[in-house]
Amino acid sequence: MYRVLILILLSFSSLSFATEPDSKLGYKGKQGQVFGYNTVLEALEALKSDPDAEISESEGWVIVNDNTNKALWSFAPKKHSSYPSVVRRAVVEKDGQVGITTEVRCAAKRSI
C-alpha cells in the first residue's frame, strides 16, 4: 500500500514533458489511446507478450518494467475503483534534458 502511495506522490512531483497534447494539460480522456494501444487491457496483454518486459505484482497492482522503452507501467487491480487504469512513467530526453514523463489513463465506468 505504501509503495502505491509513494508512486502516486512521485507521479505528481516529477518533471514532465508532454508529447503532442490534445489539450493544454495533455489529457486525452476516456476516448484517447493508451500510449499506442486502443485500451488499457490491450496494452497490458501486449506487454505480457513482450519477452523483454519484466512483470511483477504488488498488492494486486500489475507492474511492468518495459526495458525496450525505458518505461514503468502500473496497472490497477480489478477491485480498485479506477479499474481498468494504468500509470506509465518513462525516461525521456528533450532538448538535452533528461526527465520522466508520467501519464495516466483511466477507463473506469464508475463515476465519483
MOPAC internal coordinates of N, CA, C and O (Angstrom, degrees):
PM7 1SCF
backbone

  N    0.0000 0     0.00 0     0.00 0    0    0    0
  C    1.4466 1     0.00 0     0.00 0    1    0    0
  C    1.5225 1   110.40 1     0.00 0    2    1    0
  O    1.2310 1   120.92 1   137.51 1    3    2    1
  N    1.3389 1   115.85 1   -42.49 1    3    2    1
  C    1.4613 1   119.37 1  -178.99 1    5    3    2
  C    1.5207 1   111.29 1   -66.98 1    6    5    3
  O    1.2310 1   120.23 1   145.29 1    7    6    5
  N    1.3436 1   117.17 1   -34.71 1    7    6    5
  C    1.4692 1   120.37 1   178.76 1    9    7    6
  C    1.5230 1   110.44 1   -63.93 1   10    9    7
  O    1.2310 1   120.59 1   139.85 1   11   10    9
  N    1.3323 1   116.48 1   -40.15 1   11   10    9
  C    1.4589 1   120.64 1   179.48 1   13   11   10
  C    1.5227 1   110.03 1   -65.95 1   14   13   11
  O    1.2310 1   120.50 1   136.05 1   15   14   13
  N    1.3253 1   116.66 1   -43.95 1   15   14   13
  C    1.4578 1   121.00 1   178.89 1   17   15   14
  C    1.5213 1   110.94 1   -61.81 1   18   17   15
  O    1.2310 1   120.25 1   137.30 1   19   18   17
  N    1.3129 1   117.12 1   -42.70 1   19   18   17
  C    1.4668 1   120.87 1   178.36 1   21   19   18
  C    1.5191 1   110.11 1   -63.81 1   22   21   19
  O    1.2310 1   120.14 1   138.01 1   23   22   21
  N    1.3336 1   117.33 1   -41.99 1   23   22   21
  C    1.4639 1   121.09 1   178.52 1   25   23   22
  C    1.5262 1   110.88 1   -60.52 1   26   25   23
  O    1.2310 1   120.54 1   137.09 1   27   26   25
  N    1.3176 1   116.57 1   -42.91 1   27   26   25
  C    1.4644 1   120.20 1   179.17 1   29   27   26
  C    1.5209 1   110.86 1   -65.34 1   30   29   27
  O    1.2310 1   120.27 1   135.67 1   31   30   29
  N    1.3323 1   117.09 1   -44.33 1   31   30   29
  C    1.4625 1   120.15 1   179.21 1   33   31   30
  C    1.5199 1   111.53 1   -63.19 1   34   33   31
  O    1.2310 1   120.42 1   138.97 1   35   34   33
  N    1.3203 1   116.81 1   -41.03 1   35   34   33
  C    1.4604 1   120.14 1   178.11 1   37   35   34
  C    1.5174 1   111.67 1   -64.69 1   38   37   35
  O    1.2310 1   120.68 1   145.47 1   39   38   37
  N    1.3155 1   116.30 1   -34.53 1   39   38   37
  C    1.4638 1   118.97 1  -178.42 1   41   39   38
  C    1.5207 1   111.26 1   -65.29 1   42   41   39
  O    1.2310 1   119.80 1   149.49 1   43   42   41
  N    1.3228 1   117.98 1   -30.51 1   43   42   41
  C    1.4554 1   120.30 1   178.70 1   45   43   42
  C    1.5189 1   112.62 1   -81.58 1   46   45   43
  O    1.2310 1   120.11 1   159.14 1   47   46   45
  N    1.3239 1   117.40 1   -20.86 1   47   46   45
  C    1.4580 1   119.94 1  -176.22 1   49   47   46
  C    1.5190 1   113.34 1  -101.65 1   50   49   47
  O    1.2310 1   120.02 1   178.86 1   51   50   49
  N    1.3306 1   117.56 1    -1.14 1   51   50   49
  C    1.4607 1   119.67 1  -175.43 1   53   51   50
  C    1.5186 1   112.06 1   -81.99 1   54   53   51
  O    1.2310 1   121.67 1   -22.49 1   55   54   53
  N    1.3334 1   114.41 1   157.51 1   55   54   53
  C    1.4507 1   122.07 1   174.19 1   57   55   54
  C    1.5116 1   107.41 1   -73.67 1   58   57   55
  O    1.2310 1   120.14 1   -48.60 1   59   58   57
  N    1.3169 1   117.35 1   131.40 1   59   58   57
  C    1.4537 1   119.74 1  -175.15 1   61   59   58
  C    1.5165 1   111.34 1  -129.14 1   62   61   59
  O    1.2310 1   121.07 1   -41.86 1   63   62   61
  N    1.3326 1   115.56 1   138.14 1   63   62   61
  C    1.4543 1   122.67 1   174.75 1   65   63   62
  C    1.5227 1   106.91 1  -115.76 1   66   65   63
  O    1.2310 1   119.55 1   -63.54 1   67   66   65
  N    1.3143 1   118.47 1   116.46 1   67   66   65
  C    1.4581 1   121.04 1   178.60 1   69   67   66
  C    1.5216 1   109.47 1   -80.93 1   70   69   67
  O    1.2310 1   120.99 1   -36.63 1   71   70   69
  N    1.3230 1   115.71 1   143.37 1   71   70   69
  C    1.4545 1   120.10 1   177.70 1   73   71   70
  C    1.5190 1   109.33 1  -116.41 1   74   73   71
  O    1.2310 1   120.70 1   -64.28 1   75   74   73
  N    1.3111 1   116.27 1   115.72 1   75   74   73
  C    1.4504 1   123.93 1   179.96 1   77   75   74
  C    1.5274 1   112.24 1    44.44 1   78   77   75
  O    1.2310 1   119.61 1  -114.48 1   79   78   77
  N    1.3061 1   118.35 1    65.52 1   79   78   77
  C    1.4585 1   120.38 1  -177.70 1   81   79   78
  C    1.5255 1   112.48 1   -69.33 1   82   81   79
  O    1.2310 1   120.78 1   -33.13 1   83   82   81
  N    1.3260 1   116.12 1   146.87 1   83   82   81
  C    1.4520 1   121.29 1   175.14 1   85   83   82
  C    1.5211 1   110.73 1   -83.32 1   86   85   83
  O    1.2310 1   119.97 1   160.85 1   87   86   85
  N    1.3019 1   117.66 1   -19.15 1   87   86   85
  C    1.4534 1   122.62 1   176.51 1   89   87   86
  C    1.5203 1   107.46 1  -137.82 1   90   89   87
  O    1.2310 1   120.81 1    -1.69 1   91   90   89
  N    1.3062 1   116.06 1   178.31 1   91   90   89
  C    1.4611 1   119.68 1  -178.28 1   93   91   90
  C    1.5304 1   111.48 1   -56.93 1   94   93   91
  O    1.2310 1   119.96 1   143.93 1   95   94   93
  N    1.3255 1   117.69 1   -36.07 1   95   94   93
  C    1.4607 1   121.69 1  -178.59 1   97   95   94
  C    1.5227 1   113.01 1   -93.68 1   98   97   95
  O    1.2310 1   119.87 1   174.11 1   99   98   97
  N    1.3275 1   117.85 1    -5.89 1   99   98   97
  C    1.4554 1   120.21 1   179.39 1  101   99   98
  C    1.5188 1   114.20 1    85.83 1  102  101   99
  O    1.2310 1   119.77 1  -172.48 1  103  102  101
  N    1.3264 1   118.04 1     7.52 1  103  102  101
  C    1.4640 1   120.90 1  -178.54 1  105  103  102
  C    1.5214 1   110.19 1   -76.45 1  106  105  103
  O    1.2310 1   120.54 1   -50.90 1  107  106  105
  N    1.3078 1   116.57 1   129.10 1  107  106  105
  C    1.4522 1   121.11 1  -179.45 1  109  107  106
  C    1.5272 1   111.89 1  -103.32 1  110  109  107
  O    1.2310 1   119.94 1   176.18 1  111  110  109
  N    1.3014 1   117.72 1    -3.82 1  111  110  109
  C    1.4524 1   121.52 1   177.20 1  113  111  110
  C    1.5153 1   113.72 1    69.00 1  114  113  111
  O    1.2310 1   120.89 1     6.41 1  115  114  113
  N    1.3170 1   115.91 1  -173.59 1  115  114  113
  C    1.4591 1   121.43 1  -178.27 1  117  115  114
  C    1.5209 1   112.14 1   -63.30 1  118  117  115
  O    1.2310 1   119.97 1   151.47 1  119  118  117
  N    1.3292 1   117.67 1   -28.53 1  119  118  117
  C    1.4547 1   120.99 1  -175.40 1  121  119  118
  C    1.5264 1   113.30 1   -85.46 1  122  121  119
  O    1.2310 1   119.97 1   170.08 1  123  122  121
  N    1.3160 1   117.67 1    -9.92 1  123  122  121
  C    1.4569 1   120.84 1  -178.06 1  125  123  122
  C    1.5198 1   112.01 1   -73.73 1  126  125  123
  O    1.2310 1   120.79 1   -22.49 1  127  126  125
  N    1.3182 1   116.09 1   157.51 1  127  126  125
  C    1.4583 1   120.18 1   177.26 1  129  127  126
  C    1.5209 1   109.87 1   -69.93 1  130  129  127
  O    1.2310 1   120.89 1   -22.92 1  131  130  129
  N    1.3091 1   115.90 1   157.08 1  131  130  129
  C    1.4548 1   122.65 1   179.86 1  133  131  130
  C    1.5228 1   108.03 1  -101.70 1  134  133  131
  O    1.2310 1   121.01 1   -98.76 1  135  134  133
  N    1.3283 1   115.67 1    81.24 1  135  134  133
  C    1.4626 1   121.87 1   176.17 1  137  135  134
  C    1.5262 1   111.98 1    52.20 1  138  137  135
  O    1.2310 1   120.71 1  -134.37 1  139  138  137
  N    1.3328 1   116.25 1    45.63 1  139  138  137
  C    1.4536 1   121.09 1   178.16 1  141  139  138
  C    1.5205 1   114.60 1    97.18 1  142  141  139
  O    1.2310 1   119.97 1   174.81 1  143  142  141
  N    1.3115 1   117.66 1    -5.19 1  143  142  141
  C    1.4648 1   122.09 1   178.26 1  145  143  142
  C    1.5262 1   108.94 1  -112.69 1  146  145  143
  O    1.2310 1   120.25 1   -24.60 1  147  146  145
  N    1.3291 1   117.13 1   155.40 1  147  146  145
  C    1.4631 1   120.50 1  -178.25 1  149  147  146
  C    1.5225 1   113.25 1   -73.56 1  150  149  147
  O    1.2310 1   120.42 1   148.33 1  151  150  149
  N    1.3385 1   116.80 1   -31.67 1  151  150  149
  C    1.4625 1   120.57 1  -178.64 1  153  151  150
  C    1.5238 1   110.27 1  -140.79 1  154  153  151
  O    1.2310 1   121.29 1   -14.28 1  155  154  153
  N    1.3136 1   115.13 1   165.72 1  155  154  153
  C    1.4665 1   120.90 1   176.28 1  157  155  154
  C    1.5264 1   109.92 1   -61.85 1  158  157  155
  O    1.2310 1   120.50 1   135.25 1  159  158  157
  N    1.3238 1   116.65 1   -44.75 1  159  158  157
  C    1.4648 1   120.23 1  -178.03 1  161  159  158
  C    1.5259 1   111.83 1   -67.77 1  162  161  159
  O    1.2310 1   119.96 1   147.10 1  163  162  161
  N    1.3343 1   117.68 1   -32.90 1  163  162  161
  C    1.4654 1   120.61 1   175.70 1  165  163  162
  C    1.5311 1   109.90 1   -65.28 1  166  165  163
  O    1.2310 1   120.46 1   140.27 1  167  166  165
  N    1.3176 1   116.73 1   -39.73 1  167  166  165
  C    1.4704 1   120.72 1   177.35 1  169  167  166
  C    1.5258 1   110.19 1   -61.82 1  170  169  167
  O    1.2310 1   120.32 1   135.08 1  171  170  169
  N    1.3281 1   117.00 1   -44.92 1  171  170  169
  C    1.4669 1   120.98 1  -179.90 1  173  171  170
  C    1.5276 1   111.18 1   -61.42 1  174  173  171
  O    1.2310 1   120.18 1   134.00 1  175  174  173
  N    1.3156 1   117.26 1   -46.00 1  175  174  173
  C    1.4682 1   120.40 1  -179.35 1  177  175  174
  C    1.5249 1   111.36 1   -63.80 1  178  177  175
  O    1.2310 1   120.10 1   140.16 1  179  178  177
  N    1.3286 1   117.42 1   -39.84 1  179  178  177
  C    1.4671 1   120.58 1   178.81 1  181  179  178
  C    1.5229 1   110.81 1   -64.67 1  182  181  179
  O    1.2310 1   120.53 1   138.33 1  183  182  181
  N    1.3244 1   116.59 1   -41.67 1  183  182  181
  C    1.4634 1   120.17 1   179.49 1  185  183  182
  C    1.5275 1   111.33 1   -67.46 1  186  185  183
  O    1.2310 1   120.29 1   143.86 1  187  186  185
  N    1.3223 1   117.05 1   -36.14 1  187  186  185
  C    1.4682 1   120.44 1   178.18 1  189  187  186
  C    1.5258 1   111.52 1   -63.25 1  190  189  187
  O    1.2310 1   120.53 1   150.11 1  191  190  189
  N    1.3259 1   116.59 1   -29.89 1  191  190  189
  C    1.4667 1   119.62 1  -179.29 1  193  191  190
  C    1.5290 1   112.77 1   -88.19 1  194  193  191
  O    1.2310 1   120.01 1   177.06 1  195  194  193
  N    1.3309 1   117.59 1    -2.94 1  195  194  193
  C    1.4664 1   121.91 1   179.17 1  197  195  194
  C    1.5309 1   109.04 1   -82.29 1  198  197  195
  O    1.2310 1   119.68 1   -62.69 1  199  198  197
  N    1.3326 1   118.21 1   117.31 1  199  198  197
  C    1.4665 1   120.21 1  -177.81 1  201  199  198
  C    1.5325 1   113.74 1   -66.87 1  202  201  199
  O    1.2310 1   119.88 1   161.04 1  203  202  201
  N    1.3269 1   117.84 1   -18.96 1  203  202  201
  C    1.4631 1   120.93 1   179.14 1  205  203  202
  C    1.5256 1   113.04 1   -88.22 1  206  205  203
  O    1.2310 1   120.06 1   172.60 1  207  206  205
  N    1.3218 1   117.49 1    -7.40 1  207  206  205
  C    1.4638 1   121.22 1  -178.77 1  209  207  206
  C    1.5263 1   110.15 1   -86.87 1  210  209  207
  O    1.2310 1   121.10 1   -42.36 1  211  210  209
  N    1.3357 1   115.49 1   137.64 1  211  210  209
  C    1.4674 1   121.63 1   176.28 1  213  211  210
  C    1.5222 1   107.71 1  -103.10 1  214  213  211
  O    1.2310 1   120.35 1   -56.35 1  215  214  213
  N    1.3294 1   116.93 1   123.65 1  215  214  213
  C    1.4571 1   121.57 1  -175.35 1  217  215  214
  C    1.5169 1   109.99 1  -114.17 1  218  217  215
  O    1.2310 1   121.26 1   -46.45 1  219  218  217
  N    1.3369 1   115.20 1   133.55 1  219  218  217
  C    1.4631 1   120.91 1   176.23 1  221  219  218
  C    1.5231 1   107.94 1  -140.79 1  222  221  219
  O    1.2310 1   121.04 1    -6.49 1  223  222  221
  N    1.3305 1   115.61 1   173.51 1  223  222  221
  C    1.4559 1   120.52 1   178.94 1  225  223  222
  C    1.5171 1   109.16 1  -133.69 1  226  225  223
  O    1.2310 1   120.99 1   -40.54 1  227  226  225
  N    1.3334 1   115.72 1   139.46 1  227  226  225
  C    1.4584 1   121.66 1   178.16 1  229  227  226
  C    1.5216 1   108.83 1  -139.44 1  230  229  227
  O    1.2310 1   120.83 1   -69.20 1  231  230  229
  N    1.3284 1   116.02 1   110.80 1  231  230  229
  C    1.4589 1   122.83 1   179.13 1  233  231  230
  C    1.5266 1   111.91 1    52.54 1  234  233  231
  O    1.2310 1   120.88 1  -138.47 1  235  234  233
  N    1.3272 1   115.93 1    41.53 1  235  234  233
  C    1.4534 1   121.37 1   178.31 1  237  235  234
  C    1.5194 1   114.68 1    91.30 1  238  237  235
  O    1.2310 1   120.18 1   159.16 1  239  238  237
  N    1.3200 1   117.26 1   -20.84 1  239  238  237
  C    1.4635 1   121.38 1   178.34 1  241  239  238
  C    1.5197 1   108.76 1   -76.12 1  242  241  239
  O    1.2310 1   120.26 1   -45.70 1  243  242  241
  N    1.3261 1   117.10 1   134.30 1  243  242  241
  C    1.4627 1   121.62 1   174.44 1  245  243  242
  C    1.5216 1   106.68 1   -93.64 1  246  245  243
  O    1.2310 1   120.88 1   -59.29 1  247  246  245
  N    1.3216 1   115.92 1   120.71 1  247  246  245
  C    1.4612 1   122.42 1  -177.98 1  249  247  246
  C    1.5258 1   107.99 1  -109.37 1  250  249  247
  O    1.2310 1   120.76 1   -53.99 1  251  250  249
  N    1.3275 1   116.15 1   126.01 1  251  250  249
  C    1.4641 1   120.79 1  -179.76 1  253  251  250
  C    1.5200 1   108.67 1  -120.65 1  254  253  251
  O    1.2310 1   121.21 1   -59.47 1  255  254  253
  N    1.3274 1   115.30 1   120.53 1  255  254  253
  C    1.4611 1   121.32 1   174.35 1  257  255  254
  C    1.5270 1   106.27 1   -93.13 1  258  257  255
  O    1.2310 1   120.94 1   -76.61 1  259  258  257
  N    1.3279 1   115.80 1   103.39 1  259  258  257
  C    1.4659 1   123.08 1  -177.90 1  261  259  258
  C    1.5224 1   108.08 1   -88.37 1  262  261  259
  O    1.2310 1   121.04 1   -91.13 1  263  262  261
  N    1.3321 1   115.62 1    88.87 1  263  262  261
  C    1.4634 1   121.06 1  -175.50 1  265  263  262
  C    1.5226 1   112.96 1   -63.45 1  266  265  263
  O    1.2310 1   120.15 1   146.76 1  267  266  265
  N    1.3221 1   117.31 1   -33.24 1  267  266  265
  C    1.4606 1   121.44 1  -178.91 1  269  267  266
  C    1.5232 1   111.50 1   -61.94 1  270  269  267
  O    1.2310 1   120.43 1   137.47 1  271  270  269
  N    1.3378 1   116.77 1   -42.53 1  271  270  269
  C    1.4647 1   121.90 1  -175.71 1  273  271  270
  C    1.5228 1   113.74 1  -104.88 1  274  273  271
  O    1.2310 1   120.43 1  -170.98 1  275  274  273
  N    1.3303 1   116.78 1     9.02 1  275  274  273
  C    1.4674 1   121.88 1  -179.26 1  277  275  274
  C    1.5300 1   110.81 1    51.33 1  278  277  275
  O    1.2310 1   121.42 1  -128.56 1  279  278  277
  N    1.3283 1   114.89 1    51.44 1  279  278  277
  C    1.4633 1   120.54 1  -176.92 1  281  279  278
  C    1.5283 1   110.75 1  -132.70 1  282  281  279
  O    1.2310 1   121.38 1   -28.55 1  283  282  281
  N    1.3219 1   114.96 1   151.45 1  283  282  281
  C    1.4574 1   122.50 1   175.58 1  285  283  282
  C    1.5245 1   107.41 1  -119.53 1  286  285  283
  O    1.2310 1   120.52 1   -60.04 1  287  286  285
  N    1.3136 1   116.62 1   119.96 1  287  286  285
  C    1.4575 1   123.36 1  -179.33 1  289  287  286
  C    1.5273 1   108.55 1  -105.25 1  290  289  287
  O    1.2310 1   120.10 1   -43.91 1  291  290  289
  N    1.3241 1   117.40 1   136.09 1  291  290  289
  C    1.4683 1   122.33 1   176.13 1  293  291  290
  C    1.5252 1   107.92 1  -125.64 1  294  293  291
  O    1.2310 1   120.56 1   -67.66 1  295  294  293
  N    1.3321 1   116.53 1   112.34 1  295  294  293
  C    1.4589 1   122.41 1  -178.35 1  297  295  294
  C    1.5254 1   109.45 1   -99.77 1  298  297  295
  O    1.2310 1   120.68 1   -50.01 1  299  298  297
  N    1.3284 1   116.31 1   129.99 1  299  298  297
  C    1.4658 1   121.78 1  -178.17 1  301  299  298
  C    1.5254 1   111.07 1   -66.72 1  302  301  299
  O    1.2310 1   120.67 1   -33.15 1  303  302  301
  N    1.3455 1   116.32 1   146.85 1  303  302  301
  C    1.4666 1   120.00 1   177.32 1  305  303  302
  C    1.5320 1   111.55 1   -70.38 1  306  305  303
  O    1.2310 1   120.65 1   -22.11 1  307  306  305
  N    1.3293 1   116.36 1   157.89 1  307  306  305
  C    1.4686 1   121.13 1  -178.11 1  309  307  306
  C    1.5238 1   112.72 1   -58.50 1  310  309  307
  O    1.2310 1   119.95 1   148.90 1  311  310  309
  N    1.3162 1   117.70 1   -31.10 1  311  310  309
  C    1.4672 1   120.74 1  -178.28 1  313  311  310
  C    1.5281 1   112.89 1   -81.73 1  314  313  311
  O    1.2310 1   119.91 1   171.53 1  315  314  313
  N    1.3211 1   117.78 1    -8.47 1  315  314  313
  C    1.4686 1   121.98 1  -178.51 1  317  315  314
  C    1.5279 1   109.73 1   -75.86 1  318  317  315
  O    1.2310 1   120.36 1   -37.22 1  319  318  317
  N    1.3264 1   116.91 1   142.78 1  319  318  317
  C    1.4671 1   120.60 1  -177.12 1  321  319  318
  C    1.5239 1   113.54 1   -64.12 1  322  321  319
  O    1.2310 1   119.64 1   161.04 1  323  322  321
  N    1.3226 1   118.29 1   -18.96 1  323  322  321
  C    1.4645 1   120.51 1  -179.91 1  325  323  322
  C    1.5291 1   113.12 1   -93.11 1  326  325  323
  O    1.2310 1   119.77 1  -179.45 1  327  326  325
  N    1.3278 1   118.05 1     0.55 1  327  326  325
  C    1.4665 1   121.40 1  -177.36 1  329  327  326
  C    1.5173 1   110.89 1   -64.21 1  330  329  327
  O    1.2310 1   119.17 1   -43.38 1  331  330  329
  N    1.3192 1   119.19 1   136.62 1  331  330  329
  C    1.4566 1   127.93 1    -6.43 1  333  331  330
  C    1.5317 1   111.11 1   -85.52 1  334  333  331
  O    1.2310 1   120.98 1   -50.66 1  335  334  333
  N    1.2992 1   115.73 1   129.34 1  335  334  333
  C    1.4624 1   120.36 1   177.37 1  337  335  334
  C    1.5213 1   109.31 1  -147.85 1  338  337  335
  O    1.2310 1   121.52 1   -16.74 1  339  338  337
  N    1.3312 1   114.70 1   163.26 1  339  338  337
  C    1.4574 1   120.20 1  -178.23 1  341  339  338
  C    1.5191 1   109.53 1  -147.82 1  342  341  339
  O    1.2310 1   121.59 1   -34.55 1  343  342  341
  N    1.3265 1   114.56 1   145.45 1  343  342  341
  C    1.4657 1   122.45 1   171.03 1  345  343  342
  C    1.5209 1   105.63 1  -114.55 1  346  345  343
  O    1.2310 1   120.61 1   -50.70 1  347  346  345
  N    1.3257 1   116.45 1   129.30 1  347  346  345
  C    1.4735 1   120.83 1   179.63 1  349  347  346
  C    1.5182 1   108.47 1  -122.88 1  350  349  347
  O    1.2310 1   121.29 1   -56.09 1  351  350  349
  N    1.3242 1   115.14 1   123.91 1  351  350  349
  C    1.4670 1   121.30 1   176.12 1  353  351  350
  C    1.5158 1   107.51 1  -116.35 1  354  353  351
  O    1.2310 1   120.90 1   -47.67 1  355  354  353
  N    1.3317 1   115.88 1   132.33 1  355  354  353
  C    1.4627 1   119.64 1  -177.47 1  357  355  354
  C    1.5184 1   110.23 1  -137.52 1  358  357  355
  O    1.2310 1   121.27 1   -35.35 1  359  358  357
  N    1.3168 1   115.18 1   144.65 1  359  358  357
  C    1.4602 1   121.72 1   174.97 1  361  359  358
  C    1.5246 1   106.88 1   -81.03 1  362  361  359
  O    1.2310 1   120.78 1   -51.16 1  363  362  361
  N    1.3428 1   116.11 1   128.84 1  363  362  361
  C    1.4635 1   121.03 1  -179.27 1  365  363  362
  C    1.5210 1   110.17 1  -133.07 1  366  365  363
  O    1.2310 1   121.49 1   -23.09 1  367  366  365
  N    1.3229 1   114.75 1   156.91 1  367  366  365
  C    1.4582 1   120.34 1   173.74 1  369  367  366
  C    1.5157 1   107.37 1  -123.26 1  370  369  367
  O    1.2310 1   120.72 1   -49.73 1  371  370  369
  N    1.3274 1   116.22 1   130.27 1  371  370  369
  C    1.4540 1   121.66 1   179.73 1  373  371  370
  C    1.5196 1   108.04 1  -144.89 1  374  373  371
  O    1.2310 1   120.62 1   -54.42 1  375  374  373
  N    1.3205 1   116.41 1   125.58 1  375  374  373
  C    1.4635 1   122.26 1   179.23 1  377  375  374
  C    1.5249 1   112.10 1    54.13 1  378  377  375
  O    1.2310 1   120.38 1  -140.27 1  379  378  377
  N    1.3242 1   116.88 1    39.73 1  379  378  377
  C    1.4569 1   121.21 1   177.90 1  381  379  378
  C    1.5178 1   114.39 1    77.92 1  382  381  379
  O    1.2310 1   119.95 1  -177.63 1  383  382  381
  N    1.3143 1   117.71 1     2.37 1  383  382  381
  C    1.4645 1   122.59 1   179.24 1  385  383  382
  C    1.5264 1   109.17 1  -106.39 1  386  385  383
  O    1.2310 1   120.64 1   -39.97 1  387  386  385
  N    1.3027 1   116.38 1   140.03 1  387  386  385
  C    1.4582 1   121.19 1   175.67 1  389  387  386
  C    1.5202 1   107.69 1  -103.06 1  390  389  387
  O    1.2310 1   120.92 1   -46.23 1  391  390  389
  N    1.3174 1   115.84 1   133.77 1  391  390  389
  C    1.4580 1   120.40 1  -179.61 1  393  391  390
  C    1.5151 1   110.51 1  -147.61 1  394  393  391
  O    1.2310 1   121.28 1     4.08 1  395  394  393
  N    1.3005 1   115.16 1  -175.92 1  395  394  393
  C    1.4600 1   121.60 1   178.84 1  397  395  394
  C    1.5180 1   108.31 1  -124.84 1  398  397  395
  O    1.2310 1   120.72 1   -54.48 1  399  398  397
  N    1.3290 1   116.22 1   125.52 1  399  398  397
  C    1.4574 1   119.55 1   173.75 1  401  399  398
  C    1.5183 1   107.99 1   -90.95 1  402  401  399
  O    1.2310 1   121.01 1   -36.45 1  403  402  401
  N    1.2888 1   115.66 1   143.55 1  403  402  401
  C    1.4574 1   121.46 1   175.36 1  405  403  402
  C    1.5160 1   107.08 1  -126.81 1  406  405  403
  O    1.2310 1   120.92 1   -59.24 1  407  406  405
  N    1.3184 1   115.84 1   120.76 1  407  406  405
  C    1.4554 1   120.96 1  -179.88 1  409  407  406
  C    1.5219 1   108.73 1  -129.46 1  410  409  407
  O    1.2310 1   121.08 1   -35.41 1  411  410  409
  N    1.3187 1   115.54 1   144.59 1  411  410  409
  C    1.4574 1   121.45 1  -177.90 1  413  411  410
  C    1.5239 1   108.78 1  -128.43 1  414  413  411
  O    1.2310 1   120.56 1   -41.73 1  415  414  413
  N    1.3184 1   116.53 1   138.27 1  415  414  413
  C    1.4547 1   121.84 1   172.43 1  417  415  414
  C    1.5225 1   107.46 1  -129.44 1  418  417  415
  O    1.2310 1   121.37 1   -51.92 1  419  418  417
  N    1.3227 1   114.99 1   128.08 1  419  418  417
  C    1.4599 1   121.07 1   178.79 1  421  419  418
  C    1.5201 1   108.17 1  -123.52 1  422  421  419
  O    1.2310 1   120.39 1   -55.25 1  423  422  421
  N    1.3041 1   116.86 1   124.75 1  423  422  421
  C    1.4611 1   121.54 1   179.59 1  425  423  422
  C    1.5256 1   111.18 1  -116.54 1  426  425  423
  O    1.2310 1   120.71 1  -159.43 1  427  426  425
  N    1.3226 1   116.26 1    20.57 1  427  426  425
  C    1.4633 1   120.62 1  -178.81 1  429  427  426
  C    1.5229 1   110.34 1   -63.75 1  430  429  427
  O    1.2310 1   120.93 1   -36.46 1  431  430  429
  N    1.3036 1   115.82 1   143.54 1  431  430  429
  C    1.4586 1   120.81 1   178.59 1  433  431  430
  C    1.5211 1   111.49 1   -90.55 1  434  433  431
  O    1.2310 1   120.89 1   168.52 1  435  434  433
  N    1.3143 1   115.91 1   -11.48 1  435  434  433
  C    1.4632 1   120.39 1  -179.36 1  437  435  434
  C    1.5179 1   110.29 1   -76.78 1  438  437  435
  O    1.2310 1   120.46 1   -32.12 1  439  438  437
  N    1.3149 1   116.72 1   147.88 1  439  438  437
  C    1.4595 1   120.00 1   175.04 1  441  439  438
  C    1.5201 1   109.04 1  -115.48 1  442  441  439
  O    1.2310 1   121.52 1   -22.72 1  443  442  441
  N    1.3047 1   114.69 1   157.28 1  443  442  441
  C    1.4714 1   119.77 1  -177.14 1  445  443  442
  C    1.5041 1   110.12 1   -83.95 1  446  445  443
  O    1.2310 1   120.10 1   180.00 1  447  446  445

